[in-house]
Amino acid sequence: MTTTTTTTGKASGEQLRDEVRDAARRAKRAAAELAQATRGDKDALLHAMADALVRRAPEILAANELDVAAGRESGMAEGLIDRLSLSAERIEAMADGLRTVAGLPDPVGEVLRGGVLANGLQLQQVRVPLGVVGIVYEGRPNVTVDAAGLTLKAGNAVLLRGSSSAENSNTALVGILTDVVVERGLPADSVQLLPCHDRASVQHLITARGLVDVVIPRGGAGLISAVVENATVPAIETGVGNCHVYVDATADIDTALRILLNSKARRPSVCNAAETFLVHEAIAEEFLPRALAELSSAGVTVRGDERVVAVGGSNVVAATDEDWDAEFLSLDIAAAVVDSLPAAVEHIREHGSGHTEAIVTSDVRAARQFTAQVDAAAVMVNASTAFTDGGEFGMGAEIGISTQKLHARGPMGLPELTSTKWLAFGDGHVRPGSAPANPSSCPGS
């Protein structure tokens, strides 16, 4: 009996691996064709997808009802149920998102730099699609449509690995999108949904090196870490945000309060929400009582250091060591008093996640020092951390917010879903000089 179970399990595991790799191979063939699609082809595709989502909303909602019912039966938290749930309005918003992406400039073919060398050789560096993009995400069906729209507009094929909690919704959405792809004469494998009931499918996706060009995780810290740490395919780290608001000694109190409240309480469950605020000791006595009171009115619990706790308040508790590194994604925030701007920068260096950091100050020199010394994807001066967003940055839409430094950093729009290649146009050009004694020892010389 044991032998049979082990053999069956092994066969099942190999079958899943083969299924994922076969999908990746088909996506690679589709990507080669998509790379040649014109902007007109891609924009028409996205508009047709948007219309189809609205037209077929009843079947999407019926599928989503199954997921929501299953989520409630399993005891899923209400916040997650809200992310999972679709409505006619949310479907219309997804369709509008596709129309917005259709209206954005096509990055493919953009010439980034180039010129004519002294020998007459003409060089151009141009944007090209990445190829096959894998997206691993949690129970948010809207990501299915957002990711498909953005990757297709940039000329890529996409492999979607969503959560099992949204399986019915995602299956309905991808079915509709694929129908439109085929109707428009593009490869059916341009958008594919991978199996979601076995976590091994994620592992097979992120290790399909040579078949998948890049993988992008979207979700909580655990998901992102699991993908980034185990991938052999290039991965882009996104999302985790332990964002800080630093109130400098010269800050205008009313401005600082407005920015702090917006950064924390506007939407506490998103990655650009503030999770810690730091206050210069020179302004702490005036600022903290008002800040703690306003945060209390907004329902925010403050996890403070000794000096914050000493100010008191029904919503103030003592911070633990873990609180300084936490991404709460809730109505909680850590708080500390610092004795200088360098101390604030040092705190951020030790505990920040490289997402978004903000300073509120009236001192131009302090602002310059902060922006120069803080290492993050986005640094705000007298502005809320909530502005770190592709739409707010004028990019139209985003696939995620990268907190790493290679390939992309910050909100990732269409240009970040491309790579580049060099084109050289000659007229019988040959390079002068003799071949090296060992050609393989010195490539490119």
Helices and strands as residue ranges (DSSP letters): H 2-34, H 39-55, H 57-73, H 78-84, H 88-102, E 111-116, E 122-129, E 132-137, H 141-153, E 157-161, G 164-166, H 167-183, G 188-190, E 191-193, H 200-206, E 214-218, H 221-230, E 243-247, H 253-265, E 274-280, H 281-297, E 301-304, H 306-311, E 316-318, G 321-325, E 332-338, H 341-351, E 356-360, H 364-373, E 378-381, G 385-387, E 400-402, E 410-412, G 415-417, E 418-425, G 439-441
